[in-house]
């Protein structure tokens, strides 16, 4: 599954840029090691009558390298995961897992350079067999690889205006047969008002995006890519320090008809209001017309001393790079009493602090399948949490729909999850989680649920132990049929 040359190429992209960001005094290099022993009664997630059990030994040496200096910061988290199976030595494999980022600023922060690289494993399709990790031998896992580099420039014209220009180059690839290597480019230009227009801020923007694997023209032999341009203008009115209104108008143009994709162009507009009665509460509402129909946007957050609430609804064109990097899919980890999202396929947060075990697996708005296509994506996402002195209760809801521009087909994914985390002592945390999901595509669907309990103990300042018991079950599935899995594991995470 792993592909060493391609994985190393992404790491090299970041490694070439790291020395320019931080001085040697600001560097920190930490070797890491995770050891895991797991027993599963259905290693391949087969139908019950064909289930085969296995002991799985996981060894994951790696390192975390961070740096911060006057010009910016960088971080690299890499692990080489080795999986050894008792039922079949031919199933033994290694996986690369990389998450790296660079953010640098130069010339009084006028010049910027950002970059990232990721290597990980994801399910090819949620209609295929989906387990609680990447250890199952169902054949539904694929390695994904992505990298980007974004130079930018920012100029200020006194207190009257500000000009910002960014050019992002991306690379994305996967072992999935439905996704080919793709190179994308995105240019963004923005001219916005300065502090002089505090009461009536304005902005003019231009964006050009080219992405996709491309399509070879049958007559000319030329490879053509999906390209979308957008020109927009926005004017706002600051009614008070708590209320802000805005009107945005624009025009989209793309070459969808030329490459067999659907066209999602034409004039568009949105009206929006942002209300921030306190620093703990923000509500942003938008409504208008775009992509040939009505469009909406919601972004709500509210915090109290014991609770936190969020609700978001976003409509956007999602290309292959955004699909791989987890813009609409992430795992949720419990870190020191706080829920922390991490993009699917990327390394988890600090494994010593978080136990390297997700509280809620694979979600909430995971793409139904990995495909080489651009889609019009509509995503709902909401969370609610309640915290006491020792407990944290949370609910998580995600709902997504994708309409593919090349075929016009749609897929849907709905997921609901919840967990209860109880801190029994300063070093011991118990987490109980339950989730259910439904994926639909091409008149096929799958319905799954998962119940897991994990007990985490901080053994020392640099090591954490985790014991986990999990059951997953699929009640229906157009591709796989029903199946279930029970597993138990013991893990130790160490840093040196």
C-alpha positions as CSV (number, residue, x, y, z in Angstrom):
1,X,0.0,0.0,0.0
2,X,2.8,2.4,0.9
3,X,4.7,4.2,-1.9
4,X,8.0,5.3,-0.6
5,X,9.2,7.5,-3.5
6,X,6.0,9.6,-3.6
7,X,5.8,9.8,0.2
8,X,9.4,10.9,0.4
9,X,8.8,13.5,-2.3
10,X,6.2,15.3,-0.1
11,X,8.5,15.2,2.9
12,X,11.3,16.7,0.8
13,X,9.1,19.6,-0.2
14,X,8.8,20.7,3.4
15,X,12.4,19.8,4.3
16,X,13.8,22.1,1.7
17,X,11.9,25.0,3.2
18,X,12.3,24.4,6.9
19,X,15.7,26.0,7.5
20,X,14.5,29.4,6.3
21,X,11.8,29.6,8.9
22,X,13.3,29.1,12.4
23,X,16.8,29.4,13.9
24,X,18.4,26.3,15.2
25,X,17.7,27.5,18.8
26,X,14.0,27.3,18.0
27,X,14.0,23.7,16.7
28,X,12.6,20.8,18.8
29,X,13.1,17.2,17.6
30,X,11.2,14.4,19.5
31,X,11.4,10.7,18.6
32,X,8.2,8.8,19.2
33,X,7.2,5.1,19.4
34,X,3.7,3.5,19.6
35,X,3.2,-0.2,20.3
36,X,-0.3,-1.8,19.9
37,X,-1.5,-5.3,20.3
38,X,-5.1,-5.9,19.1
39,X,-7.4,-8.9,18.8
40,X,-10.3,-8.8,16.2
41,X,-12.8,-11.5,15.5
42,X,-13.3,-10.3,11.9
43,X,-10.1,-8.9,10.5
44,X,-11.4,-8.6,6.9
45,X,-14.9,-7.4,7.9
46,X,-16.5,-10.3,6.1
47,X,-20.0,-11.7,6.4
48,X,-20.4,-13.4,9.8
49,X,-20.1,-16.9,8.3
50,X,-16.8,-16.0,6.7
51,X,-15.3,-14.1,9.6
52,X,-11.7,-14.8,10.5
53,X,-10.0,-13.7,13.7
54,X,-6.5,-12.4,14.1
55,X,-4.0,-10.9,16.5
56,X,-2.5,-7.7,15.1
57,X,0.8,-6.2,16.3
58,X,1.4,-2.6,15.4
59,X,4.8,-0.9,15.7
60,X,5.0,2.8,14.8
61,X,8.3,4.5,15.2
62,X,8.3,8.2,14.2
63,X,9.2,11.7,15.2
64,X,7.8,15.2,15.7
65,X,9.9,18.1,14.6
66,X,8.8,21.7,15.3
67,X,10.4,25.0,14.9
68,X,9.5,28.7,15.5
69,X,11.5,31.8,14.8
70,X,11.2,35.4,13.7
71,X,10.1,34.4,10.2
72,X,7.5,31.8,11.0
73,X,7.0,28.3,12.2
74,X,7.0,24.7,10.9
75,X,5.9,21.3,12.1
76,X,6.5,17.7,10.9
77,X,4.9,14.6,12.3
78,X,5.9,11.4,10.7
79,X,5.4,7.7,11.5
80,X,6.1,4.4,9.8
81,X,3.3,2.1,10.8
82,X,4.1,-1.6,10.6
83,X,1.2,-4.2,10.9
84,X,1.9,-7.9,11.6
85,X,-1.0,-10.3,11.4
86,X,-1.2,-13.7,13.1
87,X,-3.7,-15.3,10.7
88,X,-1.7,-14.6,7.5
89,X,1.9,-13.3,7.2
90,X,1.2,-12.2,3.6
91,X,-1.1,-9.5,5.0
92,X,1.8,-7.9,6.8
93,X,2.3,-4.3,5.6
94,X,3.8,-0.9,6.3
95,X,2.1,2.5,6.0
96,X,3.6,6.0,5.8
97,X,1.8,8.6,7.9
98,X,2.9,12.2,7.5
99,X,1.6,15.6,8.4
100,X,3.7,18.6,7.8
101,X,3.1,22.4,7.5
102,X,5.1,25.6,7.1
103,X,4.1,29.2,7.6
104,X,6.6,31.9,7.0
105,X,6.5,35.7,6.7
106,X,9.1,38.1,5.2
107,X,9.6,41.8,4.5
108,X,7.5,43.1,7.4
109,X,5.0,40.3,6.7
110,X,4.3,41.5,3.2
111,X,5.7,38.3,1.6
112,X,4.4,35.0,2.8
113,X,5.1,31.4,2.0
114,X,2.9,28.5,3.3
115,X,3.2,24.8,2.5
116,X,1.9,21.5,3.7
117,X,2.3,17.8,2.9
118,X,0.2,14.8,4.0
119,X,0.3,11.1,3.6
120,X,-2.2,8.7,5.2
121,X,-4.8,6.0,4.7
122,X,-8.5,6.5,4.0
123,X,-11.4,4.3,2.9
124,X,-12.0,4.2,-0.8
125,X,-15.7,4.1,-0.3
126,X,-18.0,4.3,2.7
127,X,-20.2,1.7,0.9
128,X,-17.3,-0.7,1.2
129,X,-16.3,-2.4,4.5
130,X,-15.4,0.3,7.0
131,X,-13.7,-0.5,10.3
132,X,-12.5,1.4,13.3
133,X,-9.0,2.0,12.0
134,X,-6.7,1.2,9.2
135,X,-5.8,-2.4,10.3
136,X,-8.6,-4.3,8.6
137,X,-7.7,-6.3,5.5
138,X,-11.0,-5.5,3.7
139,X,-9.3,-4.1,0.6
140,X,-11.2,-0.9,1.1
141,X,-8.2,1.2,2.3
142,X,-6.0,3.4,0.0
143,X,-3.0,5.5,0.7
144,X,-3.6,9.2,-0.1
145,X,-0.9,11.8,-0.7
146,X,-1.1,15.5,-1.0
147,X,1.1,18.6,-1.0
148,X,0.7,22.3,-1.6
149,X,2.8,25.4,-1.7
150,X,1.4,28.9,-1.5
151,X,3.4,32.1,-2.0
152,X,1.6,35.3,-1.2
153,X,2.0,39.1,-1.2
154,X,0.3,41.8,0.8
155,X,0.5,45.6,0.3
156,X,-1.1,48.4,2.2
157,X,-2.0,51.8,0.8
158,X,-2.0,53.8,4.0
159,X,-5.4,53.6,5.7
160,X,-7.3,53.5,2.4
161,X,-6.9,50.0,1.0
162,X,-5.0,46.7,1.1
163,X,-4.0,44.4,-1.8
164,X,-3.5,40.7,-1.3
165,X,-2.4,38.2,-3.9
166,X,-1.9,34.4,-3.4
167,X,-1.0,31.5,-5.7
168,X,-1.5,28.0,-4.5
169,X,-0.1,25.0,-6.3
170,X,-1.4,21.6,-5.2
171,X,-0.7,17.9,-5.8
172,X,-3.0,15.1,-4.8
173,X,-2.8,11.3,-5.5
174,X,-4.2,8.1,-4.2
175,X,-3.9,4.3,-4.6
176,X,-7.6,4.2,-5.2
177,X,-8.5,3.1,-8.8
178,X,-11.1,5.9,-9.0
179,X,-8.6,8.7,-8.3
180,X,-5.6,9.6,-10.4
181,X,-2.8,12.0,-9.7
182,X,-3.9,15.6,-10.1
183,X,-2.1,19.0,-10.1
184,X,-4.1,22.1,-9.3
185,X,-3.6,25.8,-9.4
186,X,-5.5,28.6,-7.6
187,X,-4.9,32.3,-8.0
188,X,-6.7,34.7,-5.6
189,X,-6.5,38.5,-5.8
190,X,-8.2,40.8,-3.3
191,X,-8.4,44.6,-3.0
192,X,-10.1,45.6,0.2
193,X,-10.7,48.7,2.2
194,X,-8.4,50.0,5.0
195,X,-9.2,51.4,8.4
196,X,-10.6,54.6,6.8
197,X,-13.7,52.7,5.8
198,X,-14.4,51.2,9.2
199,X,-18.1,51.9,8.9
200,X,-18.5,50.8,5.3
201,X,-15.9,48.2,4.5
202,X,-15.6,47.0,0.9
203,X,-13.8,44.3,-1.1
204,X,-13.2,43.3,-4.7
205,X,-12.0,39.8,-5.4
206,X,-10.9,37.6,-8.3
207,X,-10.3,33.8,-8.1
208,X,-9.1,31.3,-10.7
209,X,-9.1,27.6,-9.9
210,X,-7.9,24.8,-12.2
211,X,-8.1,21.2,-10.9
212,X,-8.9,17.6,-11.8
213,X,-7.1,14.9,-13.6
214,X,-8.0,16.4,-17.0
215,X,-9.7,14.9,-20.0
216,X,-8.1,14.2,-23.3
217,X,-10.0,15.8,-26.2
218,X,-10.9,13.1,-28.8
219,X,-10.2,15.4,-31.8
220,X,-7.1,17.3,-30.7
221,X,-5.6,15.0,-28.2
222,X,-5.2,18.0,-25.9
223,X,-5.7,17.4,-22.2
224,X,-8.2,19.8,-20.7
225,X,-8.8,20.6,-17.0
226,X,-11.8,21.9,-15.1
227,X,-11.3,25.6,-14.7
228,X,-13.5,28.0,-12.7
229,X,-13.2,31.8,-12.5
230,X,-15.1,34.0,-10.1
231,X,-15.3,37.8,-9.9
232,X,-17.0,39.3,-6.8
233,X,-17.6,42.6,-5.1
234,X,-18.7,43.1,-1.5
235,X,-19.8,46.1,0.5
236,X,-20.6,46.1,4.2
237,X,-22.3,48.3,6.7
238,X,-21.2,48.3,10.4
239,X,-24.5,49.1,12.2
240,X,-22.7,48.8,15.6
241,X,-19.8,46.9,17.1
242,X,-22.2,44.0,17.5
243,X,-24.0,43.9,14.1
244,X,-22.5,43.9,10.5
245,X,-24.5,43.6,7.3
246,X,-23.0,42.8,3.9
247,X,-24.0,42.4,0.2
248,X,-21.9,40.4,-2.2
249,X,-22.4,40.1,-6.0
250,X,-20.4,38.2,-8.4
251,X,-20.1,36.2,-11.6
252,X,-18.8,32.6,-12.0
253,X,-17.5,31.2,-15.3
254,X,-16.1,27.7,-16.0
255,X,-15.4,25.4,-18.9
256,X,-17.6,22.5,-17.7
257,X,-19.3,21.9,-21.0
258,X,-15.9,21.7,-22.8
259,X,-14.7,18.8,-20.6
260,X,-18.0,16.9,-20.1
261,X,-18.6,18.4,-16.6
262,X,-21.7,20.3,-15.6
263,X,-21.7,24.1,-15.7
264,X,-22.2,25.9,-12.4
265,X,-21.7,29.5,-13.7
266,X,-23.6,32.7,-14.0
267,X,-24.3,35.8,-11.9
268,X,-24.8,35.3,-8.2
269,X,-25.5,37.3,-5.1
270,X,-25.8,36.9,-1.3
271,X,-27.0,39.0,1.6
272,X,-25.5,38.4,5.0
273,X,-25.6,39.6,8.6
274,X,-23.1,39.0,11.4
275,X,-24.2,39.4,15.0
276,X,-21.8,39.2,17.9
277,X,-23.5,40.2,21.0
278,X,-20.6,39.0,23.2
279,X,-17.1,37.6,22.6
280,X,-18.6,34.1,23.3
281,X,-21.4,34.3,20.8
282,X,-21.3,34.8,17.0
283,X,-24.0,34.2,14.4
284,X,-23.3,34.7,10.7
285,X,-26.2,34.2,8.2
286,X,-26.1,34.4,4.4
287,X,-28.8,33.8,1.8
288,X,-28.8,34.4,-2.0
289,X,-28.7,32.7,-5.3
290,X,-25.7,30.8,-6.8
291,X,-24.9,27.7,-8.8
292,X,-28.3,27.8,-10.5
293,X,-30.3,27.7,-7.3
294,X,-30.8,29.2,-3.9
295,X,-27.8,29.3,-1.6
296,X,-27.4,29.6,2.1
297,X,-24.7,29.9,4.7
298,X,-24.8,29.5,8.5
299,X,-22.0,29.9,11.0
300,X,-23.0,29.9,14.7
301,X,-20.9,29.4,17.8
302,X,-21.8,30.0,21.4
303,X,-19.8,29.2,24.6
304,X,-20.6,29.4,28.3
305,X,-18.6,28.3,31.2
306,X,-19.8,24.7,30.9
307,X,-21.2,24.4,27.4
308,X,-20.1,24.9,23.8
309,X,-22.3,24.9,20.7
310,X,-21.5,25.2,16.9
311,X,-23.7,24.9,13.8
312,X,-22.4,25.4,10.2
313,X,-23.8,25.0,6.7
314,X,-21.5,25.6,3.8
315,X,-21.9,25.2,0.0
316,X,-18.8,25.1,-2.2
317,X,-17.1,23.5,-5.2
318,X,-14.8,20.8,-3.8
319,X,-11.9,19.6,-6.0
320,X,-9.7,16.5,-5.6
321,X,-7.1,18.1,-3.3
322,X,-9.8,19.4,-0.9
323,X,-11.3,15.9,-0.9
324,X,-8.0,14.2,0.0
325,X,-6.8,16.8,2.6
326,X,-10.0,16.3,4.7
327,X,-11.7,19.6,4.3
328,X,-14.9,17.8,4.8
329,X,-13.7,14.8,6.9
330,X,-11.9,14.6,10.2
331,X,-11.4,12.5,13.3
332,X,-12.1,14.0,16.7
333,X,-9.6,13.4,19.6
334,X,-9.9,14.2,23.2
335,X,-7.0,16.3,24.4
336,X,-6.9,17.4,28.0
337,X,-10.6,17.7,28.2
338,X,-11.0,19.5,24.8
339,X,-12.3,18.0,21.6
340,X,-9.7,18.5,18.8
341,X,-10.4,17.7,15.1
342,X,-7.7,16.4,12.9
343,X,-8.0,15.8,9.1
344,X,-8.7,12.1,8.2
345,X,-5.5,10.4,7.1
346,X,-3.2,12.8,8.9
347,X,-1.3,11.9,12.1
348,X,-3.2,12.5,15.4
349,X,-2.3,15.3,17.8
350,X,0.4,14.7,20.4
351,X,-0.1,11.0,21.1
352,X,1.1,11.3,24.7
353,X,-1.5,14.0,25.4
354,X,-4.3,12.4,23.4
355,X,-3.6,8.7,23.6
356,X,-3.6,8.5,19.7
357,X,-7.1,7.0,19.8
358,X,-9.9,9.0,18.2
359,X,-13.0,9.6,20.4
360,X,-15.2,9.6,17.3
361,X,-13.8,7.6,14.3
362,X,-13.9,8.9,10.7
363,X,-16.3,11.7,10.5
364,X,-18.5,13.6,10.6
365,X,-18.7,14.7,6.9
366,X,-16.5,12.1,5.3
367,X,-16.7,11.9,1.5
368,X,-18.7,8.8,0.5
369,X,-16.0,7.8,-1.9
370,X,-12.6,9.0,-3.3
371,X,-13.1,10.1,-6.9
372,X,-11.3,12.2,-9.5
373,X,-14.0,14.8,-9.9
374,X,-15.1,18.2,-8.8
375,X,-18.4,18.3,-6.9
376,X,-20.8,20.9,-5.6
377,X,-20.8,20.0,-1.9
378,X,-23.4,20.9,0.7
379,X,-22.3,20.3,4.3
380,X,-24.1,20.6,7.6
381,X,-22.0,20.3,10.8
382,X,-23.0,20.7,14.4
383,X,-21.6,20.0,17.9
384,X,-22.9,20.4,21.4
385,X,-20.9,19.8,24.6
386,X,-21.4,20.0,28.3
387,X,-18.5,20.0,30.8
388,X,-18.5,19.3,34.5
389,X,-15.6,19.1,36.9
390,X,-14.8,15.5,35.8
391,X,-17.0,14.8,32.8
392,X,-17.3,16.0,29.2
393,X,-20.5,15.1,27.2
394,X,-20.7,15.8,23.5
395,X,-22.9,15.3,20.5
396,X,-21.7,15.6,16.9
397,X,-23.9,15.7,13.8
398,X,-22.8,15.8,10.1
399,X,-24.7,15.7,6.9
400,X,-23.3,16.1,3.4
401,X,-24.4,15.9,-0.2
402,X,-22.2,15.9,-3.2
403,X,-23.3,16.5,-6.8
404,X,-20.6,15.5,-9.3
405,X,-20.1,17.9,-12.2
406,X,-19.1,15.2,-14.7
407,X,-22.1,12.9,-14.2
408,X,-24.7,14.9,-12.3
409,X,-25.0,12.0,-9.9
410,X,-25.2,12.6,-6.1
411,X,-24.2,10.9,-3.0
412,X,-25.2,11.5,0.6
413,X,-23.7,10.9,4.0
414,X,-25.3,11.3,7.4
415,X,-23.6,10.7,10.7
416,X,-24.5,11.2,14.4
417,X,-22.1,10.5,17.2
418,X,-21.8,11.1,20.9
419,X,-19.4,10.5,23.7
420,X,-18.9,10.7,27.5
421,X,-15.4,11.3,28.8
422,X,-14.8,10.9,32.5
423,X,-11.6,11.9,34.2
424,X,-11.4,9.4,37.1
425,X,-8.1,10.9,38.3
426,X,-5.5,13.4,37.0
427,X,-3.9,10.6,35.1
428,X,-6.8,8.3,34.2
429,X,-9.6,9.1,31.6
430,X,-12.5,6.9,30.5
431,X,-14.2,7.6,27.2
432,X,-17.4,5.9,26.0
433,X,-18.5,6.7,22.4
434,X,-21.4,5.7,20.2
435,X,-21.9,6.6,16.6
436,X,-24.2,5.8,13.7
437,X,-24.0,6.6,10.0
438,X,-25.7,6.1,6.7
439,X,-24.1,6.5,3.2
440,X,-26.0,6.5,-0.1
441,X,-24.7,6.5,-3.7
442,X,-26.1,5.1,-7.0
443,X,-29.2,3.5,-5.3
444,X,-26.9,1.7,-2.9
445,X,-26.6,2.4,0.8
446,X,-24.9,1.3,4.0
447,X,-26.0,1.7,7.6
448,X,-23.4,1.3,10.3
449,X,-23.0,1.9,14.0
450,X,-20.1,1.7,16.4
451,X,-19.7,1.4,20.2
452,X,-16.4,1.9,21.9
453,X,-14.9,2.3,25.3
454,X,-11.3,3.5,25.9
455,X,-9.4,3.8,29.2
456,X,-6.3,6.1,29.0
457,X,-3.7,6.4,31.7
458,X,-0.7,8.7,31.7
459,X,2.1,6.4,32.8
460,X,4.8,9.1,32.9
461,X,5.4,12.5,31.5
462,X,6.4,11.0,28.2
463,X,4.2,7.9,27.9
464,X,0.5,7.1,27.8
465,X,-1.3,3.7,27.9
466,X,-4.7,3.1,26.2
467,X,-7.0,0.1,26.5
468,X,-9.9,0.0,24.0
469,X,-12.9,-2.2,23.4
470,X,-14.9,-1.7,20.2
471,X,-17.8,-3.2,18.4
472,X,-18.9,-2.1,14.9
473,X,-21.8,-3.5,12.9
474,X,-23.3,-3.0,9.5
475,X,-27.0,-3.8,9.3
476,X,-27.2,-3.3,5.5
477,X,-24.9,-2.7,2.7
478,X,-25.2,-2.8,-1.1
479,X,-21.6,-3.8,-1.6
480,X,-20.7,-5.9,1.4
481,X,-23.9,-7.1,3.1
482,X,-24.2,-7.2,6.9
483,X,-21.1,-7.8,9.0
484,X,-19.8,-7.1,12.5
485,X,-16.5,-6.9,14.3
486,X,-15.5,-7.0,18.0
487,X,-12.0,-5.9,18.9
488,X,-9.9,-5.2,22.0
489,X,-6.5,-3.5,22.0
490,X,-3.8,-2.3,24.3
491,X,-1.6,0.6,23.2
492,X,1.5,2.4,24.6
493,X,2.6,5.8,23.2
494,X,6.0,7.1,24.1
495,X,8.1,10.1,23.2
496,X,11.9,10.5,24.0
